[in-house]
Amino acid sequence: MSYVVVYRGFRVECDTAEEAQALMDQLRIKSAQQAARERDQPWDLLTKVLSVVKAAGVHGINATDLAEAVGLPSGRSISPKVKVWARLLGDLGFDMDNVMTTKRVGARERRWVPGKRMSAALKKTHANAG
């Protein structure tokens, strides 16, 4: 008998119940570690994001590549964090749209690009990062 675990669209077959349980435990641990890291280190993540977007320059970077560069699981994981980043930047006296924004580069693609206040915001976030 084989056991099937489906995780984020991937289907994994395990030979034994113990193997399936071990896999599920590992996925839970990694997911919990990721959540804790993101919750405990919002300034570090914001600083990484700003650095990557600044390095991308006027051409920008798409969400998938940005997520990969800063260690997030997928491009879809960026959207929920934008509100937090906007709040953090607001606490420093910056408007998110002046620090970084998205621009449409095709019918279906948007890219994150630096704004005119990127350098100043990056300096302040470095001071708050652990």
C-alpha angles and dihedrals in degrees: 000000000000129000121217125210119188114198124172091339095311119118116213123184119208126194097216138030089240091055091049091048092049090051092049091048091052091049091050091049093049092046092050092047091051092049092048092048092051093045095047098041109041093141092051092052092046091050091051091048093049091048093051094046091048091050090050089062125188092337091062131200130266122240095254094053092043091052091049092048094054098038102256119143097241145345089263090065091068098069096064090050097052092080091053092047091050090052093048092048089047089055087058092049099258131125111226092227090058092050102042136342141167128258129194112242099172143359092285107016133085126182132203110237132181120258129217094270096049097111094049092047092048091054092052095046090052088058091053097043117100 
